[in-house]
Amino acid sequence: MQSWVENDENLEQGKSTYFKIEGCVTWLPGLSEGKPAYYLSCQTCKKKVTDEDHGFHCISCDQTYKEANPNYIFQAKVCDYSSAAFVSFMGDTGNSVLGMEASELHEIYQGGENVDEKVKEIIEESYFKPMALIVRAKREAFNGEPSTIRYIA
């Protein structure tokens, strides 16, 4: 997966390139430690909101809402027959990995009883499930460090 992507002409020119992966998720870092795989977002612009006493406030829209929309944002180690890569999942693409909407997962976290066990079961069910993904690869540099390739499904 990574070897033929690294030599892609578009990446060398600083552009994104798209490709298809047929593989499976083998690890979801952070989720098993209690970190949710989603964030609460604004109903209008989908930016992260802050939980306040009287609702959820969006700094971008400068609005306060009674409810917020959960949206997926997590990384997963995806393997195919040749290698593995960490792929970022955002929004609806997370549904295919975890097998449920972000709002359903949010309800489980809010449920209170046996949350850790339920989340662990969801994570374990997502492992080694065959899937096909369209992934965007883009070369990025941070703080002058050598550039890395970021994969987003």
Secondary structure, 3 states (H helix, E strand, C coil): CHHHHHCCHHHHCCCCEEEEEEEEEEECCCHHHCCCCEEEECCCCCCECEEECCEEEECCCCEEECCCEEEEEEEEEEECCCCEEEEEEECCHHHHHHCCCHHHHHHHHHHCCCHHHHHHHHHHHHCCCCEEEEEEEEEECCCCCCCEEEEEC
